[in-house]
Amino acid sequence: MKLFLTLLAFLLPSAALAQNQVSLTSEVFVERTVTDANGVGRVSLEAPGVVTPGDHLVFVLSYRNNGAAPASDFVVSNPIPDSVVFDGTDSPGAVYSVDGGRNWGALAALTIRAADGSSRPAALADVTGVRWRFAQAIAAGSGGQLRFRGIVK
Amino acid sequence: MRDLRLMPGCGFAKRKSRLRLRCMAASALAAGTLCAAQAAHAAGTPAGTIINNSATATYDLPSGGQDSVTSNIVSLTVDELLDVSVASTDGGDVATFPGAANQVLTFRVTNAGNGNESFVLSALDTVGGDDFNPSATSIVIDSNGSGVYDPGIDTVYVAGANNPLLAPDASVLIFVLSSIPAGAADGQRGRVDLLAVAATGSGAPGTTFAGQGQGGGDAVVGATGADAEDDGFYAVSAASVAFVKSADVVDPFGGATRVPGSIITYRLVASVSGSGSLANLRIADAIPAGSSFRAGTITLEGAPLSDAADADAGEYTGSGIAVRLGTVAAGAARTVTFQVAID
């Protein structure tokens, strides 16, 4: 199992990267509160193999333009995994989808329509995907990181 | 519990939170397996689920046209969380009496974790906070799901042999049977706790049992410590009932003599004393020989009751009257009246 995952983790991106000038890497960390001998809690980020319901996750997307020319109209999208509740992002410029990627916008502009026809404002937990659209082109050789948070359902 | 292994490759199929109906083999059923079809949502993502994340970037090429790149897939396995809750369902003290045997306390044990888990049960009968110590004689599983203790039908629990196996969010009723000491006095309370502990292990939240989780991952103790208990109480109730019957006679001449045509109004008062209450209290009285029941004269607490055997609390049976008083608390009384005419 572990070997299989490791293999895929290597195979998939490298196959995709071969013809791309931009690289994109996804990482996930879990926030663990470690209590020291004095009873003081300290939050640490760990790269988990395993998680349990209620764990707080931090997803980190790293992008880099490895090409010789700027990459313009740069958009990064991340669907939220099924078993994760979206818990916000501190990377500016994010827009959200609450309908599986059909519509995107600021969270305040999105609504959830119930089966009975009524609607309510969308909340963080409704988010099914997050997207960043960069106004500036990514210059050759430069890159950055995007982060968002989630909680294991 | 380690009863489900992921097959290689199945992790990448999106495992939506599906119904987890895990009935074990027949041998396990005999050992008290309990299955309930319910979604695993409340307890969280089922143990063994793989969470995959990847992102996509799109951008315009200098040469025109658009390109996209997909990130690596980062995968997490959801471990088994061990959590349990126990709650008394009695809704208050259970009335009992000195020297009684097989007195029943009822508890609900719920698997609050996200994997199939067995729970070890024990009854603690020498805990504080009470006036006497009941003697817990057996623990019984509500194996037929009736919600009440069925002697000889429900399965007697034997620690380790038939630990109830519960799917995530599933629960089972557990009965604790106790004997009440003969010396327990009226109004005294006796406490018994039911303790349920995850069979995989328990301890401080975060304690990990490597490789023992469902799906082959670790089992991790959740916020409940994977053990839980609740208390139930017996209350000795020595309620008793006293009946007092009186009669008023009115003769046809305005007097109080007993002659043919005189009408006798009987008044029956049931008074409950002691503590607690009496359930299913019932008054029945025969019509005396030489007299006839006067139709439509039965009352309960001053309110008329019909003569027919119907939805109201009383009736004329043809030879007497019967009135059902239901549950009457100690200190309360109920008054029934009816009339006969002397033949």
Contacts between the chains, C-beta under 8 A, distances in Angstrom:
chain1	res1	chain2	res2	distance
A	1	B	6	6.3
A	1	B	8	6.1
A	1	B	11	7.3
A	1	B	216	7.3
A	4	B	8	5.2
A	4	B	9	6.9
A	4	B	11	7.9
A	5	B	11	7.1
A	5	B	75	5.2
A	8	B	12	7.5
A	8	B	73	6.5
A	9	B	72	5.3
A	9	B	73	6.5
A	9	B	74	7.3
A	9	B	75	7.6
A	12	B	70	7.5
A	12	B	72	6.1
A	12	B	73	6.1
A	13	B	70	7.4
A	13	B	71	6.4
A	13	B	72	4.1
A	16	B	69	6.0
A	16	B	70	5.3
A	17	B	69	7.1
A	20	B	67	6.2
A	20	B	68	8.0
A	20	B	69	4.3
A	21	B	61	7.9
A	21	B	67	7.4
A	22	B	57	5.9
A	22	B	59	6.1
A	22	B	67	7.5
A	22	B	69	5.3
A	23	B	69	6.9
A	24	B	55	6.0
A	24	B	56	7.5
A	24	B	57	4.7
A	24	B	69	5.0
A	24	B	70	7.2
A	24	B	71	4.2
A	25	B	71	5.7
A	25	B	72	6.1
A	26	B	53	5.6
A	26	B	54	5.4
A	26	B	55	5.3
A	26	B	71	4.0
A	26	B	72	5.6
A	26	B	73	7.2
A	26	B	74	4.9
A	27	B	74	6.0
A	28	B	53	6.0
A	28	B	74	4.9
A	28	B	76	6.4
A	48	B	76	6.0
A	49	B	76	7.3
A	49	B	77	6.6
A	50	B	76	6.7
A	50	B	77	4.8
A	50	B	78	7.3
A	50	B	79	4.5
A	50	B	217	5.0
A	50	B	218	5.9
A	51	B	51	7.3
A	51	B	76	5.0
A	51	B	77	7.5
A	51	B	78	6.0
A	51	B	79	6.6
A	52	B	44	7.6
A	52	B	78	6.8
A	52	B	79	5.0
A	52	B	80	7.8
A	52	B	81	4.5
A	52	B	114	7.6
A	52	B	220	4.9
A	52	B	222	7.1
A	53	B	43	7.2
A	53	B	44	2.6
A	53	B	45	5.4
A	53	B	78	7.0
A	53	B	81	5.6
A	53	B	114	5.5
A	54	B	44	6.7
A	54	B	81	7.8
A	54	B	222	8.0
A	54	B	223	8.0
A	57	B	76	7.7
A	59	B	53	6.1
A	61	B	55	4.9
A	61	B	71	6.6
A	63	B	57	5.9
A	69	B	61	7.8
A	69	B	62	3.8
A	70	B	62	7.2
A	71	B	59	3.9
A	71	B	60	7.1
A	71	B	61	7.9
A	72	B	59	6.5
A	72	B	60	4.7
A	73	B	58	7.7
A	73	B	59	6.0
A	73	B	60	4.5
A	73	B	66	7.8
A	74	B	57	6.6
A	74	B	58	7.6
A	74	B	59	4.5
A	75	B	57	6.6
A	75	B	58	4.9
A	75	B	59	7.2
A	76	B	55	5.8
A	76	B	56	7.3
A	76	B	57	4.7
A	77	B	55	6.4
A	77	B	56	5.0
A	77	B	57	7.6
A	77	B	58	7.7
A	78	B	53	7.0
A	78	B	54	7.6
A	78	B	55	4.0
A	78	B	56	7.7
A	81	B	51	4.8
A	81	B	52	6.1
A	81	B	53	5.2
A	82	B	14	5.8
A	82	B	15	7.6
A	82	B	16	5.9
A	82	B	17	7.3
A	82	B	51	7.6
A	83	B	17	7.1
A	83	B	45	4.1
A	83	B	49	5.6
A	83	B	51	5.0
A	83	B	78	6.6
A	84	B	51	6.2
A	84	B	53	7.7
A	138	B	59	7.2
A	152	B	44	7.0
A	152	B	45	6.1
A	152	B	51	7.1
A	152	B	76	7.8
A	152	B	78	6.5
A	153	B	17	7.5
A	153	B	41	7.5
A	153	B	44	5.8
A	153	B	45	4.9
